[in-house]
């Protein structure tokens, strides 16, 4: 197996497009990130069986579920490691997924490890299978109080 720079960049961009699709609840973009038969499974910490298992067109339900549940989300991707073998690849990427509650007063931060299988279709990398492993979560106070009353910077 070998990994060239162009593949690394393309797979990194794929991870960022996934995050952007989730954060903007963009169903069309999410569909472009996965293969047509793509699969996504979500696991609670230490569990062997997923509590969510979606594939193909059912993946469009993810943005529909996120949209009414949170005021905003921010998925920050990091530590993306990939191994490419022709038109297939495996990878792992870490994520801190921040979810602002509807009242804007607290944030649920979920630390995630994605385990991925990728497939190149017509020259473009797509996610064929994604295991979403929740590692832990944190709840924090949130708001804009640090900015209230400050003079604009000029």
Secondary structure, 3 states (H helix, E strand, C coil): CCCCHHHHHHHHHHHHHHHHHHHCCCHHHHHHHEEEEEEEEEECCCCCCCCEEEEHHHHHHHHHHHHHHCCEEEEEEEEEEEEEECCEEEEEEEEEEEEECCCCCEEEEEEEEEEEEEEEECCEEEEEEEEEEEEEEEEEECCCCCCCCCCCCC
